[in-house]
Structures are given as C-alpha cells and as structure tokens.
Amino acid sequence: MDLSNLFSRLIVLFIYIIVGFIAAKAGKINEDVVKKVNTVLLYVGQPAMIISSVLDTHLDLGLKEIGYIFLLALIMQLLLICFSYIFTPIYCRNKEERGLFKFMTAFGNTGFMGFPIISALFGADAIFIAAVFLIPFFLASYSLGVMQIRGRAKGEKIDFSFLLNPAIIATVVAVVLFLVKLPIPREAMDACSGLAGILIPLSMVAIGANIGMRKLSELVVDLRMYALSFVKLIICPVLMFFIARTFVNNEVYLGIMVVSSAMPSAVLASMLSTEYGKNIHVASRGVFITTLLSLFTIPAIMHILF
C-alpha cells in the first residue's frame, strides 16, 4: 500500500476541485453545465474506466474469485446501510430529511473519487476490483437509495429499470471480457483508455463547480454536516476495518473495503435530489463538507489502520 502516492493524488484531486470552484465563481460554469457534465461522466467516463480497467489489467482471477469479491462488496454495502440507520437519527431529527442523510451516510463517492485513490494505494490493477465493488453500490443506491431520497408510497414496488444503469452494464461487460480473454484491437483499447481519462478530472471539476455555485456561508454553518462527516469519514471506515478483518485475509481486499467506506458522500445524492425535487441545498452541503474533510481523513485513516 503506497501512502506517499496517496498524498500526491489527493493534492491533484484538490487542484481539480479548485479549478471547478474558480470557474463557477467566474460565471463560466452553471448548473446546466454541471448536469450535462454529470451525464457525460455517467454514460461515458465511468463505463469507459470500468472496461478500461479490464483491458489493461494483469490480474489473473477466476469466476470464483470474482464472486468472492462481489460477496465482500455486498457485505460492505449492507454494513454501511446498517450504520446509516443506526447513526442518522442521532444527528438528523428532521424526519423529512432523514432519508437523504441516510443516503449520504450509506453511499460514498467510490465511482468518481474512489477510483483514483484506490489506484494510488493499490495500483492500476485494483481498479477492476473496485469496479466489482460498484455493483452492490448501484443496486442499492438506485433502489433503496432512491426511496430514501424521494420517499416511498405504501405498497410501491421497486422499479428494476435501475439495473440498466450504465455502470452496472459496463461492469458486466468488463467481467465477461475479463473471463473470456477476447483479443481487443489496440485502437479500441486506446480509445477506451482515452475516454476513461475524462472521469477523474471532470468529476472533481464538477464537485468544485457545485461548491462554487453556493454561498460558502450556507455550506459551512449546518452543524449536522460535521456530525455526518464524523460518522461517514471516521466511524464507518474504522468499524468496517475491525469487522472485515475478522474474515478477510487479503490486505488489498480489506484495504479497498476500508477506503471505499471512507469515501465522502456520493455526488449521486445531489443528482437524485435535483431529479426528485428534494432539498438540493442540503445534499450539496453534505457532499461539499464530506469531500473537503475527506482530503485529510482518508490519508489519516489509512495511515493509522494500515
């Protein structure tokens, strides 16, 4: 585990965030632009990075091992959901907003911010493992998570159309390509790698722009966000470490479980709040505060625990 590389990568991510912040304050990026950027990231950047992680990997894993990784990811996501139901009522007394706070506690920014950090810690090959970890994340966030944010009508059934999420489709394609070892033309690999390259800088610029479009006074005065950050960025990864190490012997798998649990609240919270007409300002504050503090807590947590 290369912690020195992690510090360098976090500084780069912070610079991307600052660029987005300045661009928004200068009036060059508005909410419409950010929405379009997020669409490009969801439908192009993230799927390309997931598939690219397979094309460039040197890992030699069988179906059984991939199944084991998926099981660990599922356990991790279920534990995070349990933590959210235990801790959220402590710092969010407003029942109308409690679902959003549960979402921000249970679901981290693994797809956008997690990939570069996992790559910095464990090498580029670990991106494929991180992609498998995204499957339970998307299954839960687009089913339970959506219900938490918009509320659920009595007797309402789950809409399984969320399974057509581009990240889930890309992960399935990636697993198939990984197992069958089809020869891929170099041009296709280079194109996929190039498209994957937009994910990290653009996602961080979008986060910075979201921050820049809000008044800083509105972002930092909500004390609930610091309680959320303490639980999301410190309590969750520490609990995950002590629980997971009782049954996970592989340090890379354990490390990915912990660092994924230490991610700031998912940008998806803001996107879903916008889509369902919920309090976008609360979601933006949560994403901003947890993202800012995570630049300090992630290296501290990984250094102390590992």
N, C-alpha and C positions, 0 to 999 in steps of 0.2 A: 504494500500500500504506500503510494508516494504522496505524502502530505505536503512536501515542499512544492510539488507541481500543483496541488490543490490551491494553495495561496495565490499562485500566479494566475491560475484560471479564474479564480473569483475576482481578482482585480480587473481582468479583461471583461468579465461579465458586468462588473460595476461601471466600467467605462461605457459599455453599450447602453446601460440604463441612463447614464448621464447624457449621452447623445440624444436619446429619445426625449428626455426631460427638457433639454435646451430647445430641441426642435418644436416641441409643443408650446413652450413658453414664448417662442418666437412666432407662433401662429402658423408654422409650416405643416404641422400635423394636427388634424382634428379627429373627433370621434368617428366620423365616417371613414377616414383613412385607416384608423386603428382596426375597425371592424373588418375592412377589406383585407388588411394585413393578416389578421387572425384567420380569416377564411383561407387565404393562401397557405398559411402555416399548417392548418388542419388538413387541408386537402392535397397539399403538395409537399411541403417541407418535412412534416413529421412522417408520413408514409415513406418518402424517399430515404430518410435517415434510417428507418427500421429495415427497409430492404437493403440499403447500402451496407448496414452492419453485418448482414449475412454474406454479401458478395465479397467483402474484404476480410472476413474473419478467418482465423486459423484454428478455431475451436474444433474439437472432434467430439461431438455429443450425439448420443443415440436418442431415439424416441423416449425411452425410459427415463433418461436423464432430463430431457426437456419437460416431461411430465412431472418429474420431481421438482424442477424449478417452478413450474406453474403452481404446484401444490403449495410451495413455500410462499409464492406471491399471494395466493388465495388466503392463506393463514394470516399473512401480514396485513392484507386489506381488511379482513374480518376483525382483527385485533384493533386496528385503527378506528374502525366503525364503533366497536365496543368502547374504546377510550372516549370517543366523541360523545356517546350517550351518557357516559359516567361524568365527564368533566364539564360539558357545556352548560348544564343547568346551574352550575356554581357561579359562572361569570356572565351569563345571559339570562336575565329574569323576564325579558320581553318575549312572550310565547310566540308572537308573530315573526320574530327574527331568529328564534331558536333553531329552526331548521337550517337557515343559512349558516349560522355559527357551527352547527354540527357538520355541515358540508365542508366549511373551511378548516375544521379540525381533522376530519377524516381523510380528506383528499389533498394531496400535495402536488406541487408543480414538477412532477417527475419527468413528464414528457418533454418539457421545454428546458427547464433549468437543470433537471436531474441528469440528463444525458451527458452534457459536458463535464459535470462534476464526477460522475461515475467513470467516464473515460479518463479523467485526470488521475483518479485514485487507482483504478484497476487496469487501465489500458483500453485501447480501442475495441478489443475483442469482447469486453464486458458489455458493450452496447447491445449486443444481441440478447444477452441475459436480461438486461434492463428492459428490452422490448417485450420479452415474455412476461415480465413483471407488470407491464402496462395492461395486459388482457383483463385481469380482475379489476383493475382500476376503472377501465372504461365500462365493463359490465356493471359495476356497482354505481359509478357516477352518473351514467345515463339512465339508470333505473331508480334505485333508491335515492340517489343524489338529486335527481330532477324532482322527485316527490317531496324531498326535504325543502327545496327552494320554493317551488310553486304551490306546495300543499297537495294533498290527495283527497279526492272526493270519495265518500263512503261507497265501497263496493267497486271502485275503479280498478280495472285490470291493467297490468303492465303492458306497455306498447313495446313489443320486441323489435321494432324497426331500428332501435338503437344498435342492434347487432351489425347494422350496415355502416357503422362508424368507420371512416377511412383508416384509422389507426388499427382497429381490430382486423379489418380485411388485409391490411399490409402485413400485420404480424402473422396471420395465417399463411399468406403467400410466402413470407420470409421463412417460416418453419418448413413449408413444402420444399422451397428451393434449397434449404439447408440439408434436408434429408435425402433428396433425390440427386443432389450434386450435378444439376444440369450445367453444361458448359454455357457460359454467358459471354457474348461478344464484348471485347474491351470497350468499344464505343458506348454500349449500353451501361456498362459499369461506371465509366467516366461521367456519363450524363446523370446517372442516379446519384453519384457522389457529389456532383456539382449542385444538383437540386437540394441535396441534404445539407449543403453548406449554408443555405439561407436560414435554416431553422434557428440556430443559436443566436446570431446577431439580431435578426429581425424580431424574435420573440422577446429579447431583452430590450430592444428599442421600443417595442410596443408597451412593455411594462413601464418604461421610463416616460413614455408619452402619456399613458394613463395617469401617472403621478403628476406630470406637468400640467394636465388639464384641470387639476383640482387645486383649491387653495390649501396650502400647507397647513394653515391653522385648522382647517376642517379635518385634515388627515391625522394629526398628532394629538388631538385633545380627547379622543374617545378612549378612556382607560380600559374598556373591555378588550381593546385590541392588544394591549400588553399582556393581559391575562391569557388571551388566545395564543399569543406568541410564546408565552412561557410554557403552556401545555403543548402546543404544536411543535415547537423547535427544541424543547429540552425534555419535558416529561415523556412524550411519545417515543423518541428515539432511545432514551435510557431504559424505559420499560421494555421496548422491543428488544434491546440488546440482552437484557437479563432473562427474558422469556425465551428468545430464539436460540440463545447459545446452549440451552439445555437439550436441544435436539438437532442443531445444525453444527456440523463439524468443519465444513468447508468455510474458510475465512472470507473468500470472495463472496459467497452467497450470503453469509452473515453480514458482511460489510454493506452489500447492496440493500439488504433489508433495513439496516440501521440508517444508512444515508437517505434512502427513499422515505423513511419515516421522519427524517429531519428536514425535509423539503418545506419551503414556505407554502402557504395556501395556494391552491391551483387557480390559475388565471381563468379557468373554466367557471369559477364562482361568479366573476364579473360578467362573463359572456351569457351564462344562463339567467342571471338576474336581469340583464338587459332584455333577453328574449321573452321572459315571463312577466315583465313589468314589476319586478320587485325592487327593493331598495339598493340600487346600483352604488350609491354612495357608501353604504355600509360594506358592501363587497369590495369596493375599490380601496377603502381604508384597510380592510383586513389583508388584502393581497399586498398593498404597499408596505405596511408595517412589518409583516412577517418576512417579506422579501428583503427589506432593508436590514433587519436584525439577523437574518439567516447568513448574511455575508460574514458575520462574526461568530454566530453559534455553530455553524456547520464545521468549520475547522477546529473549533474548541471541543465539540462533542467527539469528533473522530480522533482527535489527538488524545483525549482523556480515556476514551473507551478502548482504543486500539494501540 
